[in-house]
Amino acid sequence: MRLRNNPNAPQFLDAHPEIVVQNPENYRGRWNELFGNDHPLHIEVGTGKGQFVTGMALANPEVNYIGIELFDSVMMKACEKALEAGSPSNLRLLRVNGADLEKYFSKNDVDRLYLNFSDPWPKSRHAKRRLTHEGFLKLYEAVLVDNGEIHFKTDNRGLFEYSLISMTDYGMKLKLVSLDLHADNPADNIMTEYEEKFSAKGQPIYRVEAQFITKKD
């Protein structure tokens, strides 16, 4: 999600270390120390303006949440959202590249990973940039607990179909596949800004929960 560049964003983010983690690589393998508990850790890669991850943190105080976003101007919006919500103690933000997850998380750090309305990269030559490409699935598996899950939502039918194939080919188990999430009316669904926009226009939202299958020796 790209916004007009805000030159004040870096300074604003630096001023809120209670939300935006400084030097996150220092917490690799010990995020429980930052949160002060051993609750499960769920992360959202590409958190955008933060509506989803903030809503999830408020709805599930027994889970720790981290939203990851690369662009400062977008992260500023997510930080503002968290501040408006009272700076939930179970929510933190990282302004890092999602492709570098292993710099900040070690194996078993993460219990669940969310991907919401990722860039579809529709051209075939850009397939490796899709966040459900095999290369990214391998990255997620490297930081998730055994049999960890990805929860994926998109409005793009082509990306959804690609993702189902990619996950299946990787050996993942597909669970709760929905071709029209809002028609299914799940009680616990927290919407992103994009989701509100597209669903208001009648666009179906596609969703899947996919689980890595840990191979036993």
Backbone as a ProteinNet text record, in pm:
[ID]
protein_1_A
[PRIMARY]
MRLRNNPNAPQFLDAHPEIVVQNPENYRGRWNELFGNDHPLHIEVGTGKGQFVTGMALANPEVNYIGIELFDSVMMKACEKALEAGSPSNLRLLRVNGADLEKYFSKNDVDRLYLNFSDPWPKSRHAKRRLTHEGFLKLYEAVLVDNGEIHFKTDNRGLFEYSLISMTDYGMKLKLVSLDLHADNPADNIMTEYEEKFSAKGQPIYRVEAQFITKKD
[TERTIARY]
85.3	0	88.6	80.4	165.7	83.6	138.7	79.8	178.8	130.4	220.1	324.5	449.5	555.5	538.2	544.5	535.8	674.7	739.2	876.6	887.9	776.4	778.4	761.8	735.2	705.4	819.2	944	1051	1063.3	1054.9	1064.2	946.5	828.1	708.8	723.8	771.9	786.7	892.9	1000.9	1105.8	1056.1	954.5	902	806.8	776.4	680.6	737.8	844.6	903.4	813.8	710.3	615.3	529.6	526.9	452.4	547.9	636.7	728.5	859.4	890.1	1005.7	1135.1	1221.9	1353.4	1449.2	1535.5	1631.7	1563.7	1467.1	1392.1	1477.2	1592	1677.7	1726.8	1723.8	1768.2	1671.2	1549.2	1448	1428.7	1509.5	1499.1	1515	1413.8	1416.3	1371.3	1337.2	1295.2	1191.2	1096.7	989.2	904.7	902.9	828.2	881.4	1011.6	1068.9	1016	998.4	945.1	801.5	720.3	579.1	559.1	656.6	644.9	555.1	534.6	451.2	486.4	426.2	450.1	328.8	249.3	131.6	173.8	86	116.6	144.5	230.1	264.6	212.8	129.8	77.6	133	176.4	230	152.4	142.2	81.1	189.9	216.7	317.4	248.3	285.1	218.1	95.9	117.7	6.6	-69.4	-13.1	-84.4	-111	-230.9	-265.8	-301	-293.4	-301.3	-438.2	-542.9	-676.4	-693.7	-643.7	-660.1	-583.4	-453.4	-372.1	-412.9	-453.8	-501.2	-633.3	-722.7	-850.4	-831.8	-739	-711.9	-654.6	-564.8	-505.2	-610.3	-703	-808.8	-905.4	-932.9	-1029	-970.9	-837.1	-773.1	-657.4	-686	-578.7	-487	-528.5	-446.7	-345	-337.9	-243.9	-160.9	-31.3	54.1	55.9	54.6	50	163.3	218	317.3	274.8	267.2	239.2	367.9	393.2	515.8	484.6	554	531.6	663	691.6	819.7	821.7	710.7	711.2	673.4	758.3	739.2	606.2	566	442.8	321	325	216.4	222.8	344.8	362.5	315.9	332.4	285.4	135	60.8	-84	-117.9	-41.3	-65.2	-34.8	71	106	-2.3	-51.6	-159.9	-283.5	-312	-426.4	-408.8	-288.1	-260.3	-271.6	-222.9	-232.1	-376.7	-457.5	-599.9	-670.9	-620.5	-680.2	-627.7	-543.6	-493	-362.3	-290	-161.1	-171.7	-245.5	-261.9	-126.8	-117.9	9.7	51.1	-41.9	-12	8.6	39.8	59.3	189.5	268	388	395.7	470.5	489.8	638.5	671.7	808.6	813.6	898.8	917.1	1037.3	1012.3	1116.4	1057.9	1143	1101.4	1058.2	937.5	888	973.7	1054.4	1143.2	1260	1276.3	1387.7	1341.8	1234	1177.1	1277.9	1367.6	1459.9	1563.6	1574	1661.4	1600.1	1467.2	1396.8	1324.1	1304.1	1233.8	1311.1	1317.5	1379.9	1270.1	1310	1213.3	1136.1	1004.8	912.7	879.2	927.8	889.4	743.3	694.7	564.1	465.5	346	242.5	150	129.9	41.9	85.5	67.3	106.4	-12	-38.3	-148.6	-94.7	-157.9	-133.1	-266.9	-279	-405.7	-389.2	-454	-461.5	-322.9	-239.4	-103.8	-106.8	-1.9	12.7	6.9	-83.4	-97.9	15.7	93.7	201.2	152.3	59.8	-9.1	76.5	187.9	270.1	348.3	352.5	417.5	563	631	773.1	795.9	688.8	699.8	648.2	625.1	563.7	641.1	774.2	855.3	833.5	770	743.4	611.6	530.2	402	429.2	359.8	388.6	344.4	282.9	249.9	332.6	437.3	529.2	605.8	652.3	725.7	839.4	909.7	1021.3	976.6	861.4	808.4	750.8	687.7	634.8	748	861	977.7	1023.2	1019	1057.4	962.9	832.7	735.7	753.9	774.9	791.7	912.3	1013.4	1136.6	1118.6	1010.4	989.7	867.2	781.6	660.4	688.6	600.1	605.2	573.7	604.6	566.2	415.7	375.3	234.1	167.8	249.4	196.1	109.2	33.3	-66.3	-43	-86	-99.2	-247.8	-295.3	-432.2	-422.3	-482.8	-463.2	-596.8	-605.5	-726.1	-686.9	-772.1	-748.4	-879.6	-883.3	-996.4	-963.9	-840.6	-792.6	-806.7	-899.9	-927	-803.7	-731.4	-613.6	-506.9	-482.7	-384	-429.2	-558	-609.6	-590.1	-624.6	-608	-460.9	-374.3	-230.3	-184.8	-235	-191.9	-235.8	-356.8	-403.1	-313.6	-276.3	-188.5	-49.1	3.8	136.4	143.4	43.1	40.9	25.7	-59.3	-79.1	48.8	112.7	236.6	346.1	340.4	440	415	297.5	263	181.2	122.7	42.6	-99.2	-163.1	-302	-392.1	-486.1	-579.3	-700.1	-735.5	-848	-938.4	-1066.1	-1162.9	-1144	-1145.9	-1136.3	-1270.6	-1267.1	-1389.9	-1376.5	-1475.6	-1479.2	-1562.8	-1626.3	-1702.4	-1713.1	-1610.7	-1597.9	-1716.7	-1761	-1868.4	-2002.6	-2021.2	-2142.7	-2142.6	-2021.2	-2009.4	-2029.7	-2008.9	-2040	-1972.3	-1839.5	-1771.4	-1778.9	-1811.8	-1834.7	-1706.7	-1592	-1466.4	-1384.6	-1443	-1366.1	-1341.4	-1213.7	-1173.3	-1135	-1197.5	-1172.8	-1055.2	-984.7	-882.8	-950.8	-873.5	-928.1	-965.9	-880	-908.6	-1034.6	-1046.1	-1160.7	-1291.4	-1295.5	-1415	-1448.2	-1346.5	-1364.7	-1420.8	-1358.4	-1397.8	-1530.6	-1552.6	-1677.8	-1796.8	-1776.1	-1883.2	-1926.1	-1835.8	-1866.6	-1922.4	-1939.8	-1992.5	-1887.4	-1759.1	-1650.8	-1636.2	-1639.7	-1619.9	-1477.9	-1466.7	-1337.5	-1303.7	-1184.1	-1139.6	-1048.9	-1063.9	-984.4	-951.9	-833	-794	-706.5	-723.1	-629.8	-548.4	-417.6	-329.5	-228.7	-210.5	-123	-3	114.7	234.7	227.6	270.4	271.4	415	443	578.9	608.9	717.8	756.7	831.4	788.5	851	967.4	1073	1188.2	1155.6
-118.4	0	123.1	205.6	322.6	448.1	538.6	667.8	774.7	897.3	1008.7	1013.4	1029.5	1028.6	1142.1	1106.4	1205.4	1222.2	1335.8	1353.1	1347.8	1364.4	1361.3	1220.6	1123.8	988.3	925.4	928.8	865.5	921.7	1053.1	1115.9	1075.2	1069.2	1029.2	886.5	796.8	656.3	640.3	715.2	708.7	757.4	843.1	900.3	806.5	690.6	598.2	457	441.2	307.8	211.1	263.1	174.1	96.9	143	75.8	21.6	106	69	19.7	-105.8	-167.3	-116.2	-66.5	-23.4	-142.9	-158.5	-268.8	-405.3	-439.1	-563	-689	-680.6	-797.7	-843.2	-752.4	-788.1	-882.4	-893.2	-977.3	-1111.2	-1137.7	-1265.3	-1380.9	-1467.8	-1581.5	-1550.3	-1425.7	-1390.9	-1277.7	-1287.4	-1187.6	-1190.9	-1303.9	-1312.4	-1212.9	-1180.8	-1083.9	-943.5	-910.9	-778.9	-763.7	-867.6	-860.1	-889.5	-952.8	-982.6	-1099.5	-1189.1	-1307.4	-1412.7	-1529	-1639.6	-1667.3	-1564.6	-1581.8	-1614	-1678	-1703.3	-1572.6	-1581.3	-1464	-1480.9	-1385.7	-1383.1	-1258.9	-1273.7	-1159.1	-1138.7	-1012.9	-978.2	-916.9	-978.1	-927.1	-835.9	-708.8	-609.1	-556.7	-490.3	-452.8	-330.1	-256	-139.3	-36.8	17.1	122.4	69	-62.6	-118.4	-151.7	-138.5	-164	-309.1	-403.2	-544.5	-583.3	-554.3	-601.8	-535	-409.1	-341.2	-401.7	-428	-490.7	-628.9	-705.9	-839.2	-831.9	-736.9	-722.1	-686.5	-599.9	-561.8	-677.4	-756.1	-865.4	-987.9	-999.4	-1120.9	-1084.8	-1037.2	-993.6	-1106.3	-1232	-1346.3	-1384.7	-1306.4	-1329.3	-1203.3	-1218.1	-1105.3	-1089	-963.9	-935.1	-842	-869.7	-781.7	-753.6	-625.7	-584.8	-540.6	-591.1	-562.5	-479.9	-368.2	-279.6	-211.1	-200.3	-147.2	4.3	65.2	206.8	293.8	391.7	474.8	548.7	602.7	681.8	595.1	469	376.2	332.4	303.3	263.4	372.2	496.3	607.1	597.7	563.5	547.7	432.4	322.9	208.2	244.2	319.7	363.3	453.8	545.5	633.5	551.7	446.5	360.1	293	245	179.9	278.3	399	500.7	537.3	550.1	580.1	470.2	346.9	233.1	218.9	312.5	307.7	232.4	213.7	142.9	7.1	-86.6	-218.1	-280.5	-336.9	-391.9	-516	-577.7	-698.5	-669.6	-543.1	-503.8	-427.8	-468.6	-395.9	-390	-294.2	-276.9	-281.2	-340.1	-343.9	-277.6	-179.3	-119	-185.3	-302.8	-383.9	-448.1	-509.3	-580	-721.1	-759.7	-892.8	-1003.4	-970.7	-1070.5	-1104.1	-1026	-1045.2	-1103.9	-1178.8	-1228	-1301.3	-1377.6	-1458.4	-1373.6	-1246.6	-1157.1	-1121.8	-1135	-1087.7	-1198.2	-1312.2	-1423.8	-1553.1	-1635.9	-1767	-1874	-1997.6	-2107.3	-2114.5	-2129.3	-2141.4	-2008.6	-1896.2	-1766.9	-1734	-1774.3	-1729.7	-1846.6	-1822.6	-1926.5	-1919.1	-1798.7	-1782.6	-1659.4	-1665.6	-1554.9	-1515.9	-1386.5	-1333.4	-1260.5	-1286.5	-1213.3	-1158.5	-1028.3	-965.8	-872.8	-904	-816.4	-775.7	-878.2	-857.4	-815.4	-749.3	-711.7	-838.6	-846.3	-969.2	-994.2	-892.4	-908.6	-996.4	-947.9	-1032.8	-1084.8	-1018.2	-1064.9	-1189.3	-1286.5	-1414.4	-1396.7	-1301.2	-1283.4	-1229.7	-1185.9	-1133.3	-1232.5	-1355.9	-1453.8	-1469	-1459.2	-1478.4	-1368.7	-1259.2	-1150.3	-1170.1	-1261.6	-1286.5	-1347.1	-1298.5	-1340.5	-1482.9	-1549.2	-1690.5	-1777.7	-1721.1	-1799	-1897.6	-2005.4	-2108.1	-2050.9	-1950.9	-1891.7	-1827.3	-1759.6	-1697.9	-1803.3	-1906.7	-2012.8	-2077.9	-2097.4	-2153.9	-2060.6	-1931.4	-1831.8	-1835.5	-1843.1	-1846.9	-1972.8	-2084.4	-2210.3	-2204	-2126.2	-2116.7	-2042.3	-1963.3	-1887.1	-1934.2	-2013.9	-2062.7	-2185.5	-2209.7	-2333.3	-2450.4	-2571.9	-2690.4	-2689.7	-2721.9	-2723.5	-2585.9	-2480.6	-2344.6	-2312.7	-2204.7	-2171	-2034.1	-2023.2	-1895.7	-1870.8	-1751.8	-1711	-1601.4	-1627	-1542.4	-1491.3	-1358.5	-1297.6	-1210	-1210.5	-1126.9	-1103.8	-997.8	-974.1	-1019.8	-1066	-1098.7	-1248.4	-1284.2	-1425.8	-1497	-1429.9	-1491.5	-1522.1	-1427.7	-1449.3	-1559.7	-1564.6	-1667.2	-1806	-1821.2	-1951.1	-1990.3	-1893.1	-1919.2	-1965.5	-1898.4	-1928.2	-2067	-2106.2	-2240.4	-2346.8	-2324.3	-2419.7	-2419	-2299.1	-2287.1	-2356.3	-2333.9	-2394.7	-2546.3	-2591.6	-2735.6	-2801.9	-2741.1	-2796.1	-2799.8	-2708.1	-2704.1	-2812.5	-2873.3	-2978.7	-2932.3	-2813.2	-2760.2	-2816.8	-2815.8	-2859.4	-2737.1	-2735.2	-2623.8	-2645.7	-2541.3	-2549.3	-2428.2	-2448.7	-2338	-2245.4	-2303.3	-2225.7	-2157.4	-2026.4	-1950.7	-1870.7	-1884.4	-1806.2	-1680	-1663	-1541.4	-1529.6	-1475.2	-1473.4	-1408.4	-1295.6	-1223.6	-1294.1	-1369.1	-1449.4	-1561.2	-1611.5	-1713.3	-1655.1	-1523.2	-1447	-1501.4	-1512.4	-1558.1	-1453.5	-1495.5	-1401.5	-1331.4	-1394.8	-1340.1	-1266	-1234.1	-1168.6	-1021.8	-982.8	-842.7	-793.8	-686.7	-638.9	-541.8	-547.4	-447.8	-330.4	-222.2	-108.3	-147.8	-225.1	-271.6	-358.2	-443.3	-533.9	-456.9	-354.9	-270.9	-205.9	-155.9	-86.8	-180.3	-296.3	-387.1	-456.3	-495	-562.6	-469.1	-339.5	-241.2	-230.7	-264.4	-262.6	-396	-491.1	-621.3	-719.9	-684.8	-772.6	-887.1	-1012	-1122.7	-1121.7	-1161.7	-1171.7	-1319.9	-1355.6	-1494.7	-1514.7	-1629.6	-1654.6	-1802.4	-1829.9	-1967.8	-1971	-2074.3	-2106.6	-2225.6	-2212	-2317.5	-2354.5	-2483	-2531.9	-2606.5	-2572.4	-2648.6	-2784.8	-2886.8	-3022.2	-3058.7	-3068.7	-3100.1	-3247.5	-3271.5	-3409.2	-3469.1	-3585.4	-3655.1	-3740.5	-3744.6	-3828.4	-3976.2
0	0	0	-103	-112.9	-87	-6.2	19.3	-24.4	-36.4	-62.9	49.5	14.7	114.6	214.7	341.2	447.9	508.9	487.9	536.9	688.7	758.4	904.4	961.2	873.4	920.9	1001.2	953.7	1031.8	1173.2	1186.6	1318.1	1406.2	1347.9	1423.2	1475.3	1390.1	1429.6	1537.5	1525.8	1627.5	1763	1760.3	1884.9	1957.5	1895.7	1957.8	1968.4	2047.2	2063.5	2138.7	2205.1	2273.2	2173.5	2049.3	1942.6	1835.6	1786.6	1679.4	1741.1	1721.7	1786.1	1723.9	1808.2	1764.5	1771	1673.5	1670	1691.1	1607.3	1628.2	1618.5	1551	1541.6	1680.3	1776.5	1912	1982.6	1931.9	1997	1926.8	1827.6	1756.9	1855.4	1859	1949.6	2090.8	2119.7	2255.5	2257.6	2167	2164.4	2290.6	2358.4	2483.5	2586.6	2579.4	2672.2	2644.5	2517.4	2483.7	2533.1	2509.7	2549.5	2697.1	2759.4	2901.6	2933.3	2834.4	2857.1	2752.5	2766.9	2672.5	2585.2	2558	2473.7	2330	2253.1	2111.3	2037.8	1936.2	1856.4	1714.3	1670.4	1534.4	1465.2	1339.8	1266.8	1136.3	1097	968.5	881.2	767.4	673.9	573.3	575	491.7	564.9	675.8	763.8	716.5	617.5	565.9	674.4	677.6	773	911.3	929	1063	1117.8	1037.2	1091.2	1134.7	1053.9	1085.1	1210.5	1212.7	1324.2	1455.4	1449.7	1570.7	1618.3	1524.1	1559.1	1617.9	1562.8	1615.4	1756.5	1780.3	1913.1	2017.5	1980.4	2073.5	2100.4	1997.7	2010.3	2079.8	2079.3	2132.3	2225	2344.7	2434.7	2479.9	2457.6	2497	2389.7	2281.6	2171.6	2151.3	2125	2088.9	1937.5	1891.1	1747.3	1706.8	1588.9	1528	1385	1349.5	1212.8	1145.4	1025.7	953.9	829.5	815.1	701.3	665.5	536.6	491	480.2	438.5	404	524.5	553.8	672.9	673.8	558.5	554.8	583.5	539.1	568.1	714.6	761.5	899.9	996.7	958.4	1041.2	1062.8	955.8	968.7	1063.6	1052.5	1140.5	1285.1	1306.3	1440.8	1498	1417.3	1462.2	1500.1	1422.3	1452.3	1588.4	1614.4	1742.2	1857.9	1837.4	1942.7	1971.5	1865.5	1882.8	1961.7	1947.9	2017.6	2159.6	2203	2338.7	2354.1	2244.1	2245.8	2315.3	2256.9	2319.8	2355.3	2474.1	2520.1	2442.3	2371.3	2293.5	2145.7	2112.7	1972.5	1955.3	1854.9	1816.4	1664.1	1612.7	1469.2	1436.8	1321.7	1273.2	1135.9	1117.4	984.9	919.1	865.3	801.9	676.8	597.9	477.8	514.3	472.4	501.5	443.3	342.8	283.5	375.2	482.7	575.7	709.5	709.3	835	922.3	859.9	939.7	1013.8	979.3	1055.8	1190.5	1199.8	1318.4	1395.7	1330.2	1394.4	1369.7	1470.7	1455.1	1452	1426.5	1421.7	1552.8	1540.2	1654.3	1721.7	1667.9	1724.9	1696.5	1578.1	1528.3	1525	1577.2	1578.8	1458.3	1403.9	1288	1210.6	1078.1	991.7	903.8	895.6	815	692.4	579.2	455.3	407.8	401.4	365.2	245.8	135.6	18.7	-31.3	-45.9	-95.9	-242.6	-286.7	-427.8	-512.6	-611.8	-690.8	-789.3	-824.5	-923.2	-1038.2	-1119.9	-1218.6	-1333.8	-1364.4	-1475.5	-1435.4	-1525.1	-1496.3	-1454.1	-1514.2	-1482.4	-1340.9	-1276.5	-1140.7	-1035.6	-1076.5	-985.7	-855.2	-860.9	-739.8	-636.6	-677.7	-584.4	-507.9	-554.5	-486.8	-349.7	-249.3	-112.3	-81.3	-179.4	-162.7	-257.8	-315	-397.8	-309	-368	-294.5	-209.6	-264.5	-190.5	-60.5	-63.6	58	152.4	98.7	185	264.8	199.7	268.4	379.8	354	453.7	574.1	546.9	656.5	741.1	674.5	746.1	839.6	800.8	878.7	1010.3	1023.8	1148	1225.4	1161.6	1227	1313.3	1408.3	1485.4	1392.7	1436.5	1360	1337.3	1216.1	1177.5	1189.9	1176.6	1182.2	1061.8	1073.3	971	908.9	783.4	713.4	691	723.7	692.1	587	471.4	353.8	302.1	280.1	223.1	104.5	1.4	-116	-189.7	-269.1	-357.9	-499.2	-521.8	-656.5	-682.6	-771.1	-797.5	-854.1	-944.2	-1003.8	-900.1	-810.4	-704.3	-609.4	-583.2	-493.4	-553.1	-680.1	-745.6	-749.1	-782	-782.2	-643.9	-541	-404	-359.6	-395.6	-360.4	-423.7	-549.1	-618.5	-555.3	-528.5	-470.5	-335	-251.5	-118.1	-126.1	-217.3	-234.3	-284.3	-383.7	-436.8	-330.5	-235.6	-128.8	-23.9	-31.6	62.6	181.3	170	280.1	276.8	390.5	403.4	396.9	303.3	289.1	378.1	453.2	546.8	527.6	540.9	539.3	419.7	301.4	178.5	152.5	132.6	107.1	-21.3	-110.7	-234.3	-220	-104.8	-75.9	75.6	135.6	280.7	349.3	297.6	365.7	351.4	244.7	231.9	335.4	367.8	471.7	610.5	623.3	744.3	869.6	869	990.3	1100.5	1219.7	1329.4	1374	1353.1	1405.9	1300.7	1185.6	1079.4	1111.7	1111.7	1124.3	985.6	940.4	804.5	797.8	685.5	654.5	583.8	563.4	490.1	347.6	282.8	147.1	145.4	243.5	248.5	258.8	341.2	352.4	218.4	153.2	25.5	-80.9	-97.2	-204.6	-175.2	-51.5	-18.4	-32.3	-8.2	-24.7	-171	-261.9	-404.4	-453.2	-362.3	-400	-446.4	-432.5	-472.9	-371.8	-416.7	-322.6	-266.3	-141.3	-74.5	-60.8	-104.5	-99.8	21.5	85.8	206.9	219	270.6	298.1	423.1	501.2	608	558.6	558.9	508.1	615.2	634.9	741.8	685.4	736.5	703.4	772.3	703.1	758.5	791.8	920	963.8	938	869.3	836.9	955.3	997.8	1108.9	1059.3	1139.8	1103	1115.6
[MASK]
+++++++++++++++++++++++++++++++++++++++++++++++++++++++++++++++++++++++++++++++++++++++++++++++++++++++++++++++++++++++++++++++++++++++++++++++++++++++++++++++++++++++++++++++++++++++++++++++++++++++++++++++++++++++++

